[in-house]
């Protein structure tokens, strides 16, 4: 989690979040003899894979629209270049929606707490 907090690039934050999630898979599958634990582990793995895909697609669209992955540069570009926001506004909105949806699924927060 310190890598996630200390990251200054969006891909580094994604890799730190995925690395943290791998530990949770092991904890969910700790009781392998239980059928419910196996089912929960498989479901959690598939939902996490789906959320990782959503987040990667959102990162890809954000990188296309802003042309950088550094958090400070993204903030600077979005705050200073208003024509970029108008030109690629729909792509930015879609990228943010995908990133947040993937993050909610990854953290098992509402509405992704299946």
C-alpha positions in Angstrom: 0.0 0.0 0.0 3.0 2.3 0.5 3.8 1.9 -3.2 0.3 2.9 -4.1 0.4 6.0 -1.9 3.9 7.0 -3.1 3.4 6.5 -6.8 3.4 9.5 -9.1 2.5 7.7 -12.3 -0.9 6.1 -13.1 0.6 2.8 -14.3 2.7 2.5 -11.1 -0.4 3.1 -9.0 -2.2 0.4 -11.0 0.6 -2.1 -10.6 0.7 -1.4 -6.8 -3.1 -1.9 -6.6 -2.9 -5.2 -8.5 0.0 -6.4 -6.4 -2.0 -5.7 -3.2 -5.0 -7.6 -4.7 -2.9 -10.7 -5.2 -2.4 -11.0 -1.5 -6.2 -10.9 -1.0 -6.7 -13.8 -3.4 -4.5 -16.0 -1.2 -6.5 -15.0 1.9 -9.8 -15.7 0.3 -8.6 -19.2 -0.8 -7.0 -20.0 2.5 -9.6 -22.6 3.4 -9.4 -24.7 0.2 -11.3 -27.6 1.6 -14.5 -25.6 1.8 -16.5 -25.4 -1.3 -17.8 -21.9 -0.5 -14.2 -20.6 -0.2 -13.2 -22.0 -3.6 -16.3 -20.5 -5.2 -15.7 -17.1 -3.5 -12.0 -17.2 -4.6 -12.9 -17.9 -8.2 -15.6 -15.2 -8.3 -13.3 -12.7 -6.6 -10.5 -13.6 -9.2 -12.9 -13.1 -12.2 -14.3 -9.8 -10.9 -10.8 -8.5 -10.1 -9.6 -9.5 -13.6 -12.7 -7.7 -15.1 -12.0 -4.6 -13.0 -8.3 -4.6 -14.0 -9.4 -4.7 -17.6 -11.7 -1.7 -17.1 -9.0 0.2 -15.3 -6.4 -0.5 -18.0 -8.8 0.6 -20.7 -9.5 3.8 -18.7 -5.7 4.4 -18.3 -5.3 3.9 -22.1 -8.0 6.4 -23.0 -6.6 8.9 -20.4 -3.1 8.5 -21.9 -4.5 9.1 -25.4 -6.4 12.2 -24.3 -3.7 13.8 -22.1 -0.5 12.2 -23.5 1.1 11.7 -20.1 0.8 9.4 -17.2 2.3 11.5 -14.4 -0.3 12.7 -11.9 1.1 16.2 -11.7 1.4 16.6 -15.4 -2.2 15.3 -15.9 -3.4 17.9 -13.4 -1.4 20.6 -15.1 -2.6 19.7 -18.6 -6.3 19.5 -17.5 -6.1 22.8 -15.6 -4.3 24.8 -18.2 -5.5 23.5 -21.6 -9.2 24.1 -21.7 -9.3 23.3 -25.5 -8.1 19.8 -24.7 -11.0 19.3 -22.3 -13.4 20.5 -25.0 -11.8 18.5 -27.8 -11.4 15.2 -26.0 -14.1 15.8 -23.4 -16.1 12.7 -24.1 -13.0 10.5 -24.1 -11.9 12.0 -20.8 -15.3 11.4 -19.2 -15.4 7.8 -20.5 -11.9 7.2 -19.2 -12.7 8.6 -15.7 -15.9 6.5 -15.6 -13.9 3.4 -16.5 -11.2 4.1 -14.0 -13.7 4.7 -11.2 -15.8 1.7 -12.0 -12.7 -0.5 -12.1 -11.4 1.0 -8.9 -14.8 0.4 -7.1 -14.8 -3.2 -8.3 -11.2 -3.7 -7.2 -11.8 -2.3 -3.8 -15.2 -4.1 -3.5 -16.8 -0.7 -2.8 -20.4 0.2 -3.7 -21.7 -0.5 -6.4 -19.0 -3.2 -7.0 -19.5 -5.2 -3.8 -21.0 -8.3 -5.4 
